[in-house]
Amino acid sequence: MAFDNPLVWTTDMVITADRLNEFPNAVTNILNGGLTTANLDPAAGIASGQLAAPYTVETIYIPLLAATYIDRRGAGVQIAVAPFPGLDNSLTFTILACTIMTSNYGAGTGTLTMNWGSYAGGTFTTVSNIFTAQTVSNNLVTPTLANSTFQQNSGTQRGFQVLIATDDATAMNDAGDQQMICMRIKHYLIA
């Protein structure tokens, strides 16, 4: 769409309603669904595929403290609850990638489970399993996902829960040990 810059006036121009509305109307039309690659300056570096992909990709980190392991050893013990803000039922998130990083995996026999659900009154209610009894036998482990999507709830705040499924007493047994779950998630901005 070509139009003159309405902010540049010359002495021979007559001010009319059409002339005054030309630029705002053009911008409104573009923002209401008329945006195409023709409207983009190549120097902006915006690929046409980006216009067709109305989603965002975010990274979530869930740190698991060694002190929590030391104080709470045992199978089935909850070692983290990480809230995930939002109450919009229309938002479904897709896990694109997930990694468990561990500085001390011990004998490599410990397993972790991560759930999605709600936490109230000290009780976690599982809606879905993200991964179940994933063996942590290396410094970096890519868990097998039981469920790669999760959804918010309009009435209940939700989040992630991490449990020790099988305890390895030789793993994460020093106060300096570190463990973290990292997830790349995608969600669509427009339903």
C-alpha positions as CSV (number, residue, x, y, z in Angstrom):
1,M,0.0,0.0,0.0
2,A,1.5,3.3,-1.0
3,F,0.6,6.6,0.5
4,D,2.2,9.9,1.1
5,N,3.6,10.8,4.5
6,P,0.8,12.9,5.9
7,L,3.3,14.5,8.3
8,V,5.1,16.2,5.4
9,W,3.2,19.2,4.0
10,T,4.0,21.5,1.2
11,T,2.4,24.9,0.6
12,D,0.3,23.7,-2.3
13,M,-1.5,21.0,-0.3
14,V,-5.1,21.5,0.8
15,I,-6.1,20.0,4.2
16,T,-9.1,17.7,3.7
17,A,-10.6,15.0,6.0
18,D,-9.5,12.3,3.5
19,R,-5.9,13.6,3.6
20,L,-5.9,13.8,7.4
21,N,-7.3,10.2,7.7
22,E,-5.1,8.6,5.1
23,F,-2.2,7.6,7.3
24,P,-4.2,6.5,10.4
25,N,-6.6,4.5,8.2
26,A,-3.8,2.8,6.4
27,V,-2.1,1.8,9.7
28,T,-5.5,0.5,11.1
29,N,-6.1,-1.6,8.0
30,I,-2.6,-3.1,8.2
31,L,-3.0,-3.9,11.9
32,N,-6.4,-5.4,11.4
33,G,-5.1,-8.3,9.2
34,G,-3.7,-6.6,6.2
35,L,0.0,-6.9,7.2
36,T,2.0,-8.6,4.5
37,T,5.7,-8.8,3.7
38,A,5.2,-5.8,1.3
39,N,4.7,-3.7,4.4
40,L,8.1,-4.7,5.9
41,D,11.4,-3.1,5.2
42,P,14.0,-5.8,4.4
43,A,16.3,-4.1,6.8
44,A,14.0,-5.1,9.7
45,G,15.0,-8.7,9.2
46,I,11.5,-10.1,9.7
47,A,11.0,-13.3,7.8
48,S,7.5,-13.8,6.2
49,G,7.2,-17.1,8.2
50,Q,7.3,-15.1,11.4
51,L,4.0,-13.4,10.4
52,A,2.4,-16.8,10.0
53,A,3.6,-18.1,13.4
54,P,1.8,-16.2,16.2
55,Y,3.5,-18.0,19.1
56,T,6.2,-17.5,21.6
57,V,8.9,-19.8,22.9
58,E,10.0,-19.5,26.5
59,T,12.5,-21.2,28.8
60,I,11.5,-22.4,32.3
61,Y,14.1,-23.3,34.9
62,I,13.3,-25.4,38.0
63,P,16.2,-25.5,40.4
64,L,16.4,-28.5,42.7
65,L,18.4,-27.7,45.8
66,A,20.9,-30.3,47.2
67,A,19.8,-29.3,50.7
68,T,16.3,-30.4,49.9
69,Y,17.6,-33.8,48.8
70,I,19.7,-34.1,52.0
71,D,16.8,-33.2,54.2
72,R,14.1,-35.2,52.3
73,R,15.4,-38.5,51.1
74,G,13.2,-41.3,50.0
75,A,11.0,-42.5,47.2
76,G,7.9,-40.5,46.6
77,V,9.2,-37.4,48.3
78,Q,8.3,-34.0,46.8
79,I,11.5,-32.0,46.3
80,A,10.0,-29.0,44.4
81,V,6.8,-27.2,43.5
82,A,7.2,-24.5,40.8
83,P,4.2,-22.3,40.2
84,F,3.4,-21.3,36.6
85,P,1.4,-18.1,36.5
86,G,-1.8,-17.6,34.6
87,L,-5.4,-18.5,34.8
88,D,-6.4,-18.6,31.1
89,N,-8.2,-21.8,30.0
90,S,-7.4,-21.1,26.3
91,L,-3.6,-21.3,26.8
92,T,-2.2,-24.7,25.9
93,F,1.6,-25.0,26.2
94,T,3.7,-27.5,24.3
95,I,7.1,-28.7,25.7
96,L,9.6,-28.6,22.8
97,A,12.5,-29.8,24.8
98,C,13.3,-30.8,28.4
99,T,16.7,-31.5,30.1
100,I,17.7,-32.5,33.6
101,M,21.1,-31.2,34.6
102,T,22.8,-32.8,37.6
103,S,26.2,-32.0,39.0
104,N,26.3,-35.3,41.1
105,Y,24.2,-38.2,39.8
106,G,25.8,-40.7,42.2
107,A,25.5,-44.3,41.2
108,G,23.0,-43.2,38.4
109,T,20.1,-45.2,39.9
110,G,18.0,-42.3,41.1
111,T,14.8,-41.4,39.2
112,L,12.7,-38.3,39.1
113,T,9.0,-37.7,38.2
114,M,7.6,-34.4,37.2
115,N,3.8,-33.6,37.3
116,W,1.6,-30.8,36.2
117,G,-1.3,-29.9,38.5
118,S,-2.5,-27.6,41.3
119,Y,-1.1,-27.0,44.8
120,A,-3.4,-26.0,47.7
121,G,-3.3,-26.5,51.4
122,G,0.0,-28.3,51.2
123,T,-1.4,-30.9,48.8
124,F,-0.4,-31.3,45.1
125,T,-3.2,-32.6,42.9
126,T,-1.8,-34.1,39.6
127,V,-3.6,-33.2,36.4
128,S,-1.0,-34.9,34.1
129,N,2.5,-36.5,34.3
130,I,5.2,-34.6,32.3
131,F,7.7,-37.4,32.8
132,T,7.6,-40.5,35.1
133,A,10.5,-42.2,36.9
134,Q,13.2,-40.8,34.6
135,T,16.6,-42.3,35.4
136,V,19.2,-39.6,36.2
137,S,22.3,-41.5,35.1
138,N,24.4,-38.7,33.6
139,N,25.1,-35.0,34.1
140,L,22.6,-34.1,31.3
141,V,19.5,-36.3,30.7
142,T,16.7,-35.8,28.2
143,P,13.6,-37.3,29.8
144,T,11.1,-39.3,27.9
145,L,8.0,-37.1,28.0
146,A,4.7,-38.8,29.1
147,N,2.8,-35.7,28.2
148,S,4.2,-32.9,26.0
149,T,1.3,-30.5,26.5
150,F,-0.2,-28.8,29.6
151,Q,-3.0,-26.3,30.0
152,Q,-3.9,-23.6,32.4
153,N,-7.2,-23.5,34.4
154,S,-9.4,-20.5,34.9
155,G,-10.2,-21.3,38.5
156,T,-7.1,-22.9,39.9
157,Q,-3.5,-21.8,39.8
158,R,-1.3,-24.6,38.4
159,G,2.4,-25.5,38.4
160,F,5.0,-28.3,38.3
161,Q,5.8,-30.8,41.0
162,V,9.1,-32.8,41.1
163,L,9.3,-36.0,43.1
164,I,12.1,-38.4,43.9
165,A,10.7,-41.6,42.3
166,T,13.7,-43.8,43.3
167,D,16.2,-42.5,45.7
168,D,20.0,-42.8,45.1
169,A,21.6,-41.9,48.4
170,T,24.9,-41.2,46.6
171,A,23.4,-38.6,44.3
172,M,23.0,-34.9,45.3
173,N,24.4,-35.7,48.8
174,D,26.7,-32.6,49.2
175,A,25.4,-29.1,49.9
176,G,27.3,-27.8,46.8
177,D,25.6,-30.2,44.4
178,Q,23.2,-28.7,41.8
179,Q,20.4,-30.0,39.8
180,M,18.0,-28.2,37.5
181,I,15.2,-29.0,35.1
182,C,15.1,-26.8,32.0
183,M,12.2,-26.8,29.6
184,R,11.6,-24.9,26.3
185,I,7.9,-24.3,25.9
186,K,5.7,-22.9,23.1
187,H,2.3,-21.3,23.3
188,Y,0.2,-19.6,20.7
189,L,-0.6,-16.0,21.3
190,I,-3.8,-16.2,19.2
191,A,-6.1,-19.1,19.6
